[in-house]
Amino acid sequence: MARFDLKESTPVGDFCAAFHEAFGAQIRVYDGRSRCEESVTLGDLGLTAESVFECRSSLTAGRFIERMKSEY
């Protein structure tokens, strides 16, 4: 089970590094049609609910995105 501490002040680069460490894969974060810079914070992208996001490695990419959108 992967565990991500999501806060408004968390840089995208840190989130991507944590995702890579947990799953051994890259995640790309976009703001609209363009890829975010690593220095952009999750709060800049609209994150308002700070909490812990837990998910299994068996989630498909689509399910991961759906859960992130619905919870945050």
GIJOSUL-V304725 format. One record per residue. N is the residue number from 0. RES is the residue in one small letter. D_FIRST is the distance of its C-alpha to the first C-alpha in Angstrom with 1 decimal. Layout:
BEGIN
N:RES:D_FIRST, N:RES:D_FIRST
END
This chain:
BEGIN
0:m:0.0, 1:a:3.8, 2:r:6.5, 3:f:10.0, 4:d:13.2, 5:l:15.6, 6:k:19.3, 7:e:22.5, 8:s:23.5, 9:t:20.5, 10:p:22.0, 11:v:20.7, 12:g:20.9, 13:d:18.4, 14:f:15.9, 15:c:16.5, 16:a:16.2, 17:a:12.8, 18:f:11.7, 19:h:13.6, 20:e:12.2, 21:a:8.5, 22:f:9.7, 23:g:13.3, 24:a:14.9, 25:q:17.0, 26:i:16.9, 27:r:20.3, 28:v:21.1, 29:y:24.4, 30:d:26.9, 31:g:28.9, 32:r:30.0, 33:s:29.6, 34:r:26.8, 35:c:26.1, 36:e:27.2, 37:e:24.7, 38:s:26.6, 39:v:26.2, 40:t:24.1, 41:l:21.7, 42:g:24.4, 43:d:27.0, 44:l:25.0, 45:g:25.1, 46:l:22.0, 47:t:23.4, 48:a:20.7, 49:e:19.0, 50:s:15.8, 51:v:12.1, 52:f:10.2, 53:e:6.6, 54:c:5.7, 55:r:4.6, 56:s:6.5, 57:s:9.2, 58:l:10.4, 59:t:13.8, 60:a:15.2, 61:g:17.4, 62:r:14.9, 63:f:12.9, 64:i:16.4, 65:e:17.4, 66:r:14.7, 67:m:15.4, 68:k:19.1, 69:s:19.1, 70:e:17.3, 71:y:18.9
END
